[in-house]
Amino acid sequence: MLSTYADFINHNWRYKQLENDVFFQKVFAFLSRKEIIFEMIKSIEWKKSALAGCVEQLEAVFPELMTQPYTGYFIKQAVGAMVKEVLAPFGYAPTVQRRVPPSKSKFFSSASTYRLDEETAKVKLVQQWEIVKV
């Protein structure tokens, strides 16, 4: 199954203070959307950080991200831990940090790249095409 916000908190005690934080619950829900997961996986396949695939959308949807009552470093680390939690059921594990181009992000300068370990995958994202009348 997919990871939940409770899984994120339980696996990352450092962020226990975010347990009842509605704003960060919304950030996690955003990162857990199928289309966002697809963009992160596509970014990984291009040897970029997972966050690079969705950071522009993340910052557009949550422009107040860095004005939350926590340090910028804490917020960036929490978002990175959320990405890790979201991608784990798909068999992705972090490897190294890569720079995020300044043209893509106002807040993040680096983020983790990931490798796929198919043996640890519990779920798989399957893209289905649909033809609709316009």
N, C-alpha and C positions, 0 to 999 in steps of 0.2 A: 504494500500500500504506500501511498504518498505520505511524506512527513507532515506533521501538524505543527502548529505553533507550540503546543505543549511539548512535543518532541524536541523542538529547538531549545526550549528552556531546560528540559530535563537533561539534554546532552551538553549543554553549555551553561553551567552554573554561574559562570562569570556574568551572565546577563539575567540573572534571577530578578533583578530590580525592574526588568521590562515585562515581567509576567502578566501584569494587568494593564499594561500600557496599550491603549486602543490604537494609537498612532502606529506603533511598531507592529501590532497585529495586522494592520492594514498593509504595511510594507511587506510583511511575510506573505500575506494573501496575494499581493501583486506578483511577487517573485514566484509564487506557486501556480500562476495561471499557465495553461498549456502553451499558449503562444509565446509567453516569456521564456518558459523552459525550452521551447523549440529554438528561440533566438540564442539562448545561452549555449545550447548544445551545438548549434551551427557555428558559433564563435569559437568554441573549443576545437571543432573539426578544422577550423582555419588557423589553428595554433595560436589563438588569441585568448585572453582571459575570458572567463564565462561572463563576468560583469560587463565587459566591453559590448556584448551582444544586446544589452538592455539598459545600459546606464543612462542613455539619453532619455528614454521613456520614463525610467525611474525618477530622474530629476525633474522631468516635466510634470509628472503626476504628483510628486511630493516636493515642490519647491521649498517647503519649510523644513526639509530633512535636517539640514545642518543648524537649524535654530531651536532644536529640541533642547531640553534642560540637561544635556550631557555634553561632555567634551567631544570635539570633532573626531579625535582619535577613537574614542569609545564607539561613536556612531558608525564610523567606517568599519571598524572591526566587527561590530554587531551585524551590519549588512553582509559582510564577507562570510560570517558564520551562518547567516540565514541562507546564503547561496549554497554553501557547503551542505547544509541540512536538506535543502530542496533537491539537490543533485544526487545525494547519496543513494536513494532507492534505485536510481537509474544506473548505478554502478560506477559513478564518477568519484574520483578521489583527487584532492589538490596535489599539485606538484610544485611548481615554482611561481614566484611573483613576476608579473610583466607590467610594464608601464601602460597606463591608459592614456591615449593621446589627449593633450589638453583641449583639442578641438571637440572631443567627444564628451568631456566631463568638466563640470565646474568644481566638483568636490573631491573626486577620487583621482589619485595620481598613479596608483598601482592596484592590481588585483590578481588573484590566483588563477593560474591555468590548471587544467585538470586532465587526467588520463582516464580512459575507460577500462574497467576491469569487469568483463562480462560475467565472470563467475560470481561476483558479489551483487549483480543486478537483480532486483526484485520486480521491477516494472520496466516497461519499454514504451517510449513515445512513438506511436504509429501515426503517420500523417495520412489522412484520407482526403481525396479530392472529391469535390461535389460540383456538379453543373447545375446552375440555377438560372431561371429565366430573368432577363433584365427588362 
